[in-house]
Amino acid sequence: MDRDGAKRLRALLADLEQDTSILEDTVSELRATVPGYEDIPADSVRDSARRNLALSIRTLQEGRAPGPEEIEEPRTLMEERMGQGVSIVSVLAGFRLSMSVILRHLLDLAPRHGVPPERALDFSTLLWTLGDTFTTQAVVVHRDRSIARAVADSARRTHWIRDAVIGGLDRTALVAGAGTYDIPLDRPVRAVRALANPGAAADPADRLQDWAERAGVRMLTAPRGEGAVGILMDGVGSPAEARGLTIALGSPVPLTEVGESFTVSSRVLEAAQRVGRTGVVDLEALSWRMGIHSSPETTRLLLDKHVVPVLEEGTFGELVIEALNAYLDHGLNIPHAAASIPVHVNTLRYRLKRYRELTGGNLHDLETLIEASWALAAHRVSSPATKVPPRR
């Protein structure tokens, strides 16, 4: 650019900088045409228009559009507008409108300073290139801020769920979280605990959420230790398979008592592990099996009475236990029990007879059936509380 051209450009840009109508036009047009700007303070819009004008003048002075790393204006604008609740679509539309106002005023002023049309066209091209750079950088800032916000929101949500279920929140915090996460206060919820079954590789929290979606129920889930916890807001729903999980449901309670429901779900989960139950379990499903863990004295007594004498027979004793399990699991139906092992019905009858001889238990007596079921359920898992030591 020759000296005369540079002088005309300086004069043009000086007039552009002093043109306060640019700011007022931007405010009025933005608030009238771009959704989300209706309630943005006029001073805030003027400040951003002033920054856009300064950036445009700097670009025209240098004769080139800056690179994304050379401008901070997109970050300033995006952080301010996102904080004000304006969508990125409206922010970008607002920026384009602001630039169009600047360009309109620039083209109006150019002939007064003797700037030829071809030079004015170069200015237009340069400013739109600047607009493309600004937009690209604004999108990157929005993406990064959105990711950071999502991570922070997820962390807050996780902490709230975990604190809520273990009873670590007061009523005010519970009610506030209920509003944030759309949890009903007018009907019961259940605390949930889940653990991955052996060999299940996926995250228990992901598996728990997957089960809730397949079961058609609403649940908030969060990782906790090696497992997951949740707040179930509907009934159990359809009998969806709990893939690779043991899901323990607490009792239905108001949200303000969800800590008590969590205590129940913890006992249910521990009892399920003791008796080898997986899938969806609750107090009703485990029934008397809850006592196997909660009453170790009773469990020890019944193991000694119904299992230990049989196991002293060695390998044959294991066959007797197998026969008794099949008999109880098939509703005392000998043909069905025999087919399930499988053995001949007479073989099954003989093994059941040996059980009676070894233990004195009468399998036609209800009390014996209950005690034997309890003892066999305890024997099915090899945990320290239920493992039967050999007799001396």
C-alpha positions as a printed NumPy array, in Angstrom:
array([[  0.   ,   0.   ,   0.   ],
       [  1.371,   3.429,  -0.967],
       [  1.718,   6.292,   1.487],
       [ -1.443,   8.009,   0.301],
       [ -3.416,   4.789,   0.567],
       [ -2.113,   4.179,   4.075],
       [ -3.12 ,   7.679,   5.069],
       [ -6.651,   7.197,   3.748],
       [ -6.912,   3.889,   5.61 ],
       [ -5.812,   5.486,   8.889],
       [ -8.383,   8.241,   8.503],
       [-11.088,   5.729,   7.601],
       [-10.348,   3.533,  10.611],
       [-10.201,   6.558,  12.922],
       [-13.702,   7.581,  11.805],
       [-14.893,   3.992,  12.172],
       [-13.548,   3.834,  15.707],
       [-15.348,   7.054,  16.647],
       [-18.655,   5.953,  15.093],
       [-20.694,   5.318,  18.249],
       [-23.76 ,   4.515,  16.155],
       [-22.131,   1.128,  15.434],
       [-22.585,   0.151,  19.067],
       [-26.161,   1.4  ,  19.276],
       [-27.168,  -0.238,  15.978],
       [-25.682,  -3.502,  17.182],
       [-27.587,  -3.368,  20.483],
       [-30.941,  -2.592,  18.887],
       [-30.626,  -5.11 ,  16.054],
       [-29.328,  -7.892,  18.269],
       [-32.052,  -7.521,  20.868],
       [-34.719,  -7.306,  18.171],
       [-33.677, -10.216,  15.954],
       [-31.485, -12.778,  17.755],
       [-33.228, -15.153,  20.234],
       [-31.677, -15.107,  23.677],
       [-30.505, -11.488,  23.553],
       [-33.788,  -9.948,  24.683],
       [-32.757,  -9.925,  28.326],
       [-29.012,  -9.382,  27.912],
       [-28.045,  -5.999,  29.421],
       [-27.383,  -3.351,  26.786],
       [-24.   ,  -2.51 ,  28.326],
       [-22.915,  -6.135,  27.936],
       [-23.839,  -6.088,  24.245],
       [-22.06 ,  -2.737,  23.763],
       [-18.902,  -4.126,  25.354],
       [-18.821,  -7.111,  23.018],
       [-19.584,  -4.895,  19.992],
       [-16.743,  -2.587,  21.081],
       [-14.366,  -5.586,  21.265],
       [-15.488,  -6.749,  17.822],
       [-14.901,  -3.268,  16.426],
       [-11.415,  -3.073,  17.952],
       [-10.545,  -6.516,  16.561],
       [-11.826,  -5.519,  13.119],
       [ -9.788,  -2.297,  13.093],
       [ -6.663,  -4.175,  14.2  ],
       [ -7.189,  -6.707,  11.416],
       [ -7.623,  -4.011,   8.753],
       [ -4.525,  -2.194,  10.008],
       [ -2.401,  -5.342,   9.772],
       [ -3.902,  -6.339,   6.437],
       [ -4.387,  -9.948,   7.483],
       [ -6.779, -12.059,   9.534],
       [ -5.235, -13.307,  12.811],
       [ -4.868, -16.99 ,  13.544],
       [ -7.104, -18.674,  16.162],
       [ -4.311, -18.598,  18.739],
       [ -3.888, -14.823,  18.342],
       [ -7.331, -13.753,  19.54 ],
       [ -8.897, -13.98 ,  22.976],
       [-12.183, -12.306,  21.995],
       [-13.991, -15.596,  21.165],
       [-13.24 , -17.003,  24.623],
       [-14.326, -13.801,  26.331],
       [-17.58 , -13.697,  24.372],
       [-18.445, -17.382,  24.765],
       [-17.758, -17.474,  28.492],
       [-19.836, -14.351,  29.051],
       [-22.788, -15.445,  26.914],
       [-22.845, -19.031,  28.153],
       [-22.905, -17.66 ,  31.672],
       [-25.933, -15.594,  30.621],
       [-27.7  , -18.657,  29.226],
       [-27.409, -17.776,  25.516],
       [-27.136, -20.744,  23.141],
       [-24.126, -21.111,  20.885],
       [-26.374, -20.753,  17.835],
       [-27.527, -17.343,  19.056],
       [-24.007, -16.319,  20.088],
       [-22.658, -17.03 ,  16.602],
       [-25.659, -15.335,  14.975],
       [-25.075, -12.331,  17.214],
       [-21.42 , -12.145,  16.269],
       [-22.227, -12.314,  12.547],
       [-24.777,  -9.527,  12.981],
       [-22.241,  -7.415,  14.867],
       [-19.69 ,  -7.877,  12.079],
       [-22.262,  -7.04 ,   9.422],
       [-23.048,  -3.761,  11.221],
       [-19.322,  -2.923,  11.348],
       [-18.901,  -3.779,   7.658],
       [-21.958,  -1.733,   6.674],
       [-20.598,   1.33 ,   8.412],
       [-17.15 ,   0.713,   6.95 ],
       [-18.521,   0.601,   3.414],
       [-20.557,   3.74 ,   4.046],
       [-17.456,   5.6  ,   5.221],
       [-15.033,   4.295,   2.545],
       [-16.1  ,   6.611,  -0.327],
       [-15.783,   9.665,   1.902],
       [-12.091,   8.893,   2.35 ],
       [-11.447,   8.167,  -1.302],
       [-11.137,   4.401,  -0.83 ],
       [-11.732,   2.763,  -4.232],
       [-14.413,   0.019,  -4.557],
       [-11.868,  -2.742,  -5.135],
       [-10.066,  -1.776,  -1.934],
       [-13.358,  -1.748,  -0.029],
       [-14.036,  -5.24 ,  -1.379],
       [-10.677,  -6.383,   0.014],
       [-11.735,  -5.014,   3.406],
       [-14.976,  -6.999,   3.215],
       [-13.132, -10.217,   2.352],
       [-10.66 ,  -9.66 ,   5.175],
       [-13.386,  -9.072,   7.761],
       [-15.35 , -12.16 ,   6.72 ],
       [-12.151, -14.196,   6.961],
       [-11.764, -12.788,  10.461],
       [-15.368, -13.834,  11.132],
       [-14.627, -17.402,  10.06 ],
       [-11.6  , -17.567,  12.384],
       [-13.608, -16.086,  15.249],
       [-16.456, -18.572,  14.718],
       [-14.109, -21.547,  14.594],
       [-12.425, -20.501,  17.825],
       [-15.775, -19.797,  19.492],
       [-16.974, -23.313,  18.679],
       [-13.798, -24.79 ,  20.195],
       [-14.256, -22.701,  23.348],
       [-17.91 , -23.779,  23.589],
       [-16.947, -27.426,  23.176],
       [-14.246, -27.272,  25.836],
       [-16.452, -25.367,  28.263],
       [-19.367, -27.723,  27.637],
       [-17.177, -30.746,  28.319],
       [-15.817, -29.16 ,  31.492],
       [-19.328, -28.269,  32.625],
       [-20.595, -31.775,  31.848],
       [-17.74 , -33.312,  33.844],
       [-18.415, -30.983,  36.764],
       [-22.173, -31.663,  36.61 ],
       [-21.527, -35.399,  36.493],
       [-19.231, -35.183,  39.507],
       [-21.803, -33.174,  41.475],
       [-24.523, -35.632,  40.508],
       [-22.389, -38.609,  41.517],
       [-21.527, -37.095,  44.903],
       [-25.146, -36.174,  45.571],
       [-26.42 , -39.698,  44.771],
       [-23.783, -41.366,  46.936],
       [-24.315, -38.962,  49.835],
       [-28.092, -39.278,  49.547],
       [-28.251, -43.069,  49.676],
       [-25.9  , -43.436,  52.621],
       [-27.889, -40.87 ,  54.591],
       [-25.232, -38.168,  54.436],
       [-27.522, -35.311,  53.354],
       [-29.954, -33.28 ,  55.399],
       [-33.534, -32.699,  54.321],
       [-32.759, -29.391,  52.616],
       [-30.02 , -30.917,  50.448],
       [-32.219, -33.918,  49.608],
       [-35.125, -31.76 ,  48.518],
       [-32.828, -29.492,  46.498],
       [-31.358, -32.524,  44.717],
       [-34.85 , -33.897,  44.093],
       [-35.685, -30.702,  42.218],
       [-32.453, -30.78 ,  40.252],
       [-32.679, -34.447,  39.261],
       [-36.463, -34.713,  38.929],
       [-36.986, -37.145,  41.795],
       [-40.587, -37.374,  43.051],
       [-41.285, -36.353,  46.623],
       [-44.873, -37.587,  46.603],
       [-44.186, -41.295,  46.126],
       [-41.653, -43.818,  47.466],
       [-38.197, -44.459,  46.052],
       [-35.792, -47.349,  46.636],
       [-32.092, -47.339,  47.292],
       [-30.202, -49.811,  45.126],
       [-26.843, -51.505,  45.487],
       [-25.212, -53.496,  42.722],
       [-22.081, -55.569,  42.311],
       [-20.654, -57.136,  39.182],
       [-20.761, -60.904,  39.092],
       [-17.457, -62.765,  38.726],
       [-16.139, -62.431,  35.179],
       [-18.285, -59.404,  34.297],
       [-15.915, -56.792,  32.893],
       [-18.109, -53.729,  32.334],
       [-18.516, -50.909,  34.823],
       [-21.231, -51.848,  37.369],
       [-22.737, -48.345,  37.183],
       [-23.068, -48.651,  33.396],
       [-24.571, -52.117,  33.735],
       [-27.012, -50.899,  36.375],
       [-28.144, -48.017,  34.165],
       [-28.484, -50.418,  31.227],
       [-30.708, -52.689,  33.325],
       [-32.903, -49.742,  34.349],
       [-33.387, -48.696,  30.731],
       [-34.25 , -52.228,  29.617],
       [-36.605, -52.652,  32.574],
       [-38.335, -49.385,  31.715],
       [-37.675, -47.714,  35.077],
       [-36.128, -44.384,  36.034],
       [-32.989, -44.57 ,  38.117],
       [-30.101, -42.336,  39.083],
       [-26.885, -44.351,  39.296],
       [-23.371, -43.675,  40.513],
       [-20.225, -45.757,  41.025],
       [-19.335, -46.593,  44.625],
       [-16.294, -48.648,  45.53 ],
       [-16.224, -51.784,  43.393],
       [-19.943, -51.583,  42.708],
       [-22.679, -49.053,  42.109],
       [-25.537, -47.419,  43.953],
       [-28.748, -45.909,  42.72 ],
       [-32.091, -44.366,  43.531],
       [-34.961, -46.188,  41.846],
       [-37.9  , -43.894,  41.211],
       [-40.427, -46.358,  39.776],
       [-41.555, -49.903,  40.409],
       [-39.285, -52.778,  39.477],
       [-40.73 , -52.705,  35.956],
       [-40.407, -55.548,  33.491],
       [-38.362, -58.585,  34.547],
       [-35.291, -57.521,  32.554],
       [-32.232, -59.709,  32.974],
       [-29.578, -58.161,  35.188],
       [-26.656, -58.901,  32.89 ],
       [-23.564, -59.667,  34.906],
       [-24.938, -58.031,  38.049],
       [-26.457, -58.695,  41.408],
       [-28.912, -55.849,  42.015],
       [-30.192, -55.477,  45.573],
       [-33.279, -53.349,  46.119],
       [-34.022, -51.635,  49.401],
       [-37.489, -51.073,  50.815],
       [-39.702, -48.378,  49.224],
       [-39.502, -45.214,  51.366],
       [-39.879, -41.437,  51.011],
       [-36.748, -39.795,  49.634],
       [-36.015, -38.293,  53.053],
       [-35.633, -41.856,  54.41 ],
       [-33.605, -43.259,  51.526],
       [-30.668, -43.922,  53.88 ],
       [-32.766, -46.547,  55.663],
       [-33.603, -48.146,  52.322],
       [-29.879, -48.247,  51.55 ],
       [-29.225, -50.118,  54.791],
       [-31.779, -52.723,  53.727],
       [-30.328, -53.003,  50.214],
       [-26.868, -53.538,  51.731],
       [-28.16 , -56.409,  53.873],
       [-29.973, -57.872,  50.877],
       [-26.828, -57.705,  48.75 ],
       [-24.702, -59.366,  51.406],
       [-27.3  , -62.087,  51.945],
       [-27.556, -62.688,  48.193],
       [-23.81 , -63.132,  47.994],
       [-23.893, -65.558,  50.927],
       [-26.431, -67.823,  49.232],
       [-25.171, -67.429,  45.677],
       [-28.139, -65.463,  44.338],
       [-27.623, -63.088,  41.404],
       [-29.903, -60.905,  39.318],
       [-32.492, -58.649,  40.945],
       [-33.073, -59.45 ,  44.611],
       [-34.964, -57.86 ,  47.476],
       [-36.31 , -58.862,  50.87 ],
       [-39.272, -60.624,  49.307],
       [-37.134, -62.592,  46.867],
       [-34.659, -63.749,  49.529],
       [-37.295, -64.238,  52.237],
       [-35.956, -66.565,  54.937],
       [-32.557, -66.668,  53.227],
       [-31.85 , -63.276,  54.803],
       [-31.47 , -65.119,  58.091],
       [-28.548, -67.216,  56.833],
       [-26.253, -64.23 ,  57.202],
       [-28.04 , -62.315,  59.939],
       [-28.309, -65.333,  62.239],
       [-24.983, -67.181,  61.988],
       [-25.752, -69.201,  65.131],
       [-28.882, -70.648,  63.496],
       [-26.974, -71.291,  60.289],
       [-24.218, -73.138,  62.148],
       [-26.777, -75.194,  64.051],
       [-28.624, -76.246,  60.89 ],
       [-25.42 , -76.995,  58.982],
       [-24.304, -79.265,  61.788],
       [-27.681, -80.957,  61.818],
       [-28.469, -81.375,  58.104],
       [-25.211, -81.125,  56.139],
       [-22.155, -82.07 ,  58.2  ],
       [-23.296, -85.672,  58.981],
       [-23.939, -86.271,  55.287],
       [-20.607, -84.862,  54.133],
       [-18.792, -87.181,  56.54 ],
       [-19.72 , -89.933,  54.056],
       [-17.247, -88.491,  51.585],
       [-18.054, -88.637,  47.865],
       [-21.32 , -90.447,  48.469],
       [-22.335, -87.712,  50.872],
       [-21.939, -85.135,  48.107],
       [-24.289, -87.231,  45.96 ],
       [-26.811, -87.272,  48.767],
       [-26.6  , -83.486,  49.063],
       [-27.097, -83.23 ,  45.305],
       [-30.188, -85.416,  45.497],
       [-31.637, -83.428,  48.378],
       [-31.059, -80.143,  46.533],
       [-32.819, -81.494,  43.442],
       [-35.732, -82.775,  45.553],
       [-36.244, -79.403,  47.249],
       [-35.697, -77.366,  44.079],
       [-38.362, -79.345,  42.201],
       [-41.121, -79.019,  44.74 ],
       [-40.623, -82.502,  46.298],
       [-41.387, -84.103,  42.921],
       [-39.184, -87.203,  42.752],
       [-39.455, -87.902,  38.96 ],
       [-38.623, -84.278,  38.094],
       [-35.814, -84.163,  40.643],
       [-34.324, -87.441,  39.359],
       [-34.449, -86.216,  35.746],
       [-32.687, -82.979,  36.664],
       [-29.554, -84.684,  38.031],
       [-30.102, -87.119,  36.158],
       [-30.467, -90.448,  37.96 ],
       [-33.061, -93.193,  38.147],
       [-35.969, -92.417,  40.47 ],
       [-35.029, -95.382,  42.677],
       [-31.489, -94.036,  42.998],
       [-32.901, -90.693,  44.116],
       [-35.187, -92.402,  46.644],
       [-32.253, -94.371,  48.047],
       [-30.138, -91.246,  48.498],
       [-32.987, -89.434,  50.229],
       [-33.409, -92.454,  52.491],
       [-29.726, -92.279,  53.396],
       [-30.178, -88.558,  54.215],
       [-32.918, -89.507,  56.708],
       [-30.731, -92.202,  58.223],
       [-27.704, -89.906,  58.557],
       [-29.502, -86.857,  59.953],
       [-32.744, -88.139,  61.412],
       [-34.614, -85.595,  59.295],
       [-38.115, -86.48 ,  58.074],
       [-38.678, -85.008,  54.617],
       [-42.435, -85.229,  55.087],
       [-42.168, -82.827,  58.011],
       [-42.445, -79.081,  57.294],
       [-39.881, -78.122,  59.912],
       [-37.325, -80.483,  58.424],
       [-37.946, -79.083,  54.947],
       [-37.41 , -75.521,  56.179],
       [-34.282, -76.398,  58.133],
       [-32.811, -78.448,  55.297],
       [-33.491, -75.662,  52.767],
       [-31.741, -73.192,  55.075],
       [-28.73 , -75.436,  55.564],
       [-28.374, -76.292,  51.867],
       [-28.652, -72.636,  50.849],
       [-25.825, -71.842,  53.273],
       [-23.789, -74.769,  51.983],
       [-24.081, -73.758,  48.317],
       [-21.515, -70.984,  48.663],
       [-18.023, -71.475,  50.033],
       [-17.764, -68.454,  52.34 ],
       [-16.162, -68.554,  55.786],
       [-19.538, -68.129,  57.46 ],
       [-21.118, -71.15 ,  55.784],
       [-18.293, -73.466,  54.802],
       [-18.583, -76.792,  56.55 ],
       [-15.364, -77.95 ,  58.188],
       [-14.648, -81.689,  58.282],
       [-15.597, -83.371,  61.536],
       [-12.883, -84.831,  63.655]])
